[in-house]
Amino acid sequence: MQEINKHLEDLRTNFEGYFSDIDNFAMDSAWIMNPFSFDISTMSDNDLTKDELIEFQQDPRKKADFQTVGLDVRQFWCTQMAAYPHLAKRALNVLIPFTTTYLCESGFSTLLHIKSKCRNRLDVSDDMRVALSVTLPRFSDLIARKQQQRAH
C-alpha cells in the first residue's frame, strides 16, 4: 500500500510539473468534456465564450453530434471550429498539450529503448520512424513481392 501511494504521489508531482495550473484548468474548462451538463452560472460574465456556450447548449443537433462522437472530444471540437470558433479554439488549447506531451514522452521512451537495449548506433532516425509510426507494416505483402534467390 505504501509503495502504491508513493508511486501515485510521484505521478501527481510529475503531472503537476508539466501542468502546474491544472486546478485552474479544471475549474475554467469543465465544459470541454461535456458542454451540455455544464452549469453556465459558474462561468464569469466577463468570459467572451459564455454567450457562445449558451447558444451551443441550446442546439439539439450539437448535442446529438456530441453523443455520437463518444470519447473523442478533440475530434468533436475540431468539427465545431467553423460554427463556434471561440469555443473550439479554447477547448483545443486545453486538449492539445495532453496529446503533444504524450507524443514527446513516447518518442523519448522509444529512443531510450532503442539506444540502450536494442542497438547502440549513432543514427537511429530510421528505427525511430518505424517504432513511432502508427502504420502497421504488411509483412505478408512484402514477402510475396520478394523474389527468391536460387542456390548456385
Backbone torsions as a table, in degrees:
resi	resn	phi	psi	omega
1	MET	NA	-42.4	-178.3
2	GLN	-66.0	-39.1	179.2
3	GLU	-65.3	-40.2	179.1
4	ILE	-66.0	-44.3	178.1
5	ASN	-61.3	-42.4	179.0
6	LYS	-64.1	-41.9	178.7
7	HIS	-62.2	-43.8	179.4
8	LEU	-66.0	-37.5	176.3
9	GLU	-65.5	-39.6	176.8
10	ASP	-63.5	-41.9	176.8
11	LEU	-61.7	-42.6	179.2
12	ARG	-62.9	-42.5	178.7
13	THR	-63.4	-44.2	178.0
14	ASN	-63.7	-41.4	179.4
15	PHE	-63.1	-42.7	178.4
16	GLU	-66.0	-27.7	176.1
17	GLY	-65.3	-37.9	178.1
18	TYR	-77.6	-41.0	-175.3
19	PHE	-126.0	79.4	-174.0
20	SER	-65.8	-30.5	-178.5
21	ASP	-104.2	40.2	-177.3
22	ILE	-65.7	-31.2	178.9
23	ASP	-66.5	-38.2	176.4
24	ASN	-66.3	-38.6	176.7
25	PHE	-60.7	-43.2	-176.9
26	ALA	-62.9	-39.6	-179.2
27	MET	-75.3	-43.7	-174.6
28	ASP	-80.5	-20.8	-171.1
29	SER	-124.5	27.5	179.6
30	ALA	-66.9	-23.9	-178.4
31	TRP	-70.8	-16.1	-175.2
32	ILE	-67.9	-43.1	-176.1
33	MET	-73.7	-32.3	175.2
34	ASN	-152.2	88.7	-175.1
35	PRO	-68.2	-16.9	-175.0
36	PHE	-90.3	-15.9	176.4
37	SER	-105.0	4.6	-178.3
38	PHE	-79.7	134.7	178.0
39	ASP	-82.7	111.2	-174.6
40	ILE	-66.6	-22.3	-177.9
41	SER	-69.6	-18.3	178.2
42	THR	-78.7	-12.0	-179.6
43	MET	-84.5	144.8	-179.9
44	SER	-67.3	144.5	178.1
45	ASP	-69.8	-21.3	179.1
46	ASN	-81.8	-9.3	-178.9
47	ASP	-70.0	126.9	-176.9
48	LEU	-69.8	-23.2	-177.1
49	THR	-88.0	-4.4	-176.4
50	LYS	-62.7	-46.0	179.5
51	ASP	-62.8	-41.1	179.9
52	GLU	-65.5	-37.6	178.9
53	LEU	-68.4	-37.8	176.9
54	ILE	-62.0	-47.2	178.1
55	GLU	-61.7	-40.5	179.9
56	PHE	-62.3	-43.9	-178.6
57	GLN	-65.7	-24.4	-178.3
58	GLN	-84.2	-7.9	-176.6
59	ASP	-89.7	110.2	-177.4
60	PRO	-67.8	-27.5	178.3
61	ARG	-67.2	-36.9	178.9
62	LYS	-66.7	-36.9	178.5
63	LYS	-65.0	-41.5	177.5
64	ALA	-65.1	-41.4	177.6
65	ASP	-62.0	-41.9	-179.4
66	PHE	-63.8	-39.1	-179.3
67	GLN	-71.6	-31.1	-179.9
68	THR	-77.2	-28.1	179.8
69	VAL	-68.5	-34.8	179.4
70	GLY	80.1	-127.7	-174.1
71	LEU	-87.0	-7.5	-178.0
72	ASP	-85.3	78.0	-176.0
73	VAL	-69.2	-35.4	179.5
74	ARG	-59.5	-45.3	180.0
75	GLN	-63.3	-41.4	179.8
76	PHE	-60.5	-47.9	-178.0
77	TRP	-69.0	-29.1	174.8
78	CYS	-63.9	-37.5	-179.9
79	THR	-73.2	-16.0	-178.9
80	GLN	-92.7	3.5	-174.8
81	MET	-60.9	-37.4	-178.2
82	ALA	-74.5	-43.9	-175.1
83	ALA	-80.1	-39.0	-177.2
84	TYR	-131.5	73.4	-172.0
85	PRO	-64.2	-38.0	-178.0
86	HIS	-68.8	-44.4	178.4
87	LEU	-63.3	-47.9	-176.8
88	ALA	-63.5	-43.0	-180.0
89	LYS	-64.2	-43.1	179.3
90	ARG	-65.3	-40.8	178.8
91	ALA	-64.5	-44.3	-179.3
92	LEU	-69.0	-31.6	175.3
93	ASN	-63.8	-27.5	177.1
94	VAL	-83.8	-39.7	-173.2
95	LEU	-80.7	-33.2	-174.0
96	ILE	-63.5	-41.0	-179.0
97	PRO	-57.7	-32.3	178.7
98	PHE	-64.6	-42.7	-178.8
99	THR	-68.5	-47.4	-177.3
100	THR	-67.7	-36.8	176.9
101	THR	-63.8	-42.0	178.2
102	TYR	-61.2	-44.6	-179.2
103	LEU	-64.1	-40.3	177.2
104	CYS	-63.8	-47.0	179.5
105	GLU	-63.2	-38.8	177.5
106	SER	-62.8	-42.1	178.0
107	GLY	-63.5	-43.3	178.9
108	PHE	-65.3	-39.9	177.9
109	SER	-64.1	-41.4	178.0
110	THR	-64.0	-43.6	178.2
111	LEU	-61.5	-43.5	178.8
112	LEU	-61.4	-42.1	179.7
113	HIS	-64.6	-45.1	-178.7
114	ILE	-65.6	-44.5	-175.5
115	LYS	-71.8	-33.1	-173.5
116	SER	-96.5	-39.6	-171.9
117	LYS	-103.1	-40.1	-174.3
118	CYS	-87.6	-54.1	-174.8
119	ARG	-144.5	158.8	173.5
120	ASN	-125.3	63.9	-179.8
121	ARG	-103.8	157.1	179.5
122	LEU	-75.7	-39.7	-177.0
123	ASP	-103.4	106.7	-178.0
124	VAL	-110.3	13.1	-173.6
125	SER	-61.2	-42.4	179.7
126	ASP	-66.8	-41.4	178.6
127	ASP	-64.8	-39.2	178.9
128	MET	-65.7	-40.4	-179.7
129	ARG	-60.7	-43.8	-179.8
130	VAL	-69.5	-42.5	-176.7
131	ALA	-67.9	-34.4	-176.7
132	LEU	-93.8	-5.2	-178.9
133	SER	-70.4	141.6	176.6
134	VAL	-89.9	-7.8	178.5
135	THR	-82.9	126.3	179.4
136	LEU	-84.1	133.9	179.4
137	PRO	-71.2	145.4	177.6
138	ARG	-104.1	84.3	-175.8
139	PHE	-62.0	-35.8	-179.0
140	SER	-63.1	-38.9	177.5
141	ASP	-67.6	-40.8	179.3
142	LEU	-64.7	-41.2	-179.9
143	ILE	-68.7	-38.5	-179.2
144	ALA	-65.0	-32.2	-179.8
145	ARG	-81.9	-16.1	-176.6
146	LYS	-77.9	130.0	178.8
147	GLN	-85.4	133.0	-179.3
148	GLN	-73.4	147.2	177.3
149	GLN	-90.6	132.2	176.6
150	ARG	-84.7	146.5	178.4
151	ALA	-74.0	148.0	-179.1
152	HIS	-81.7	NA	NA
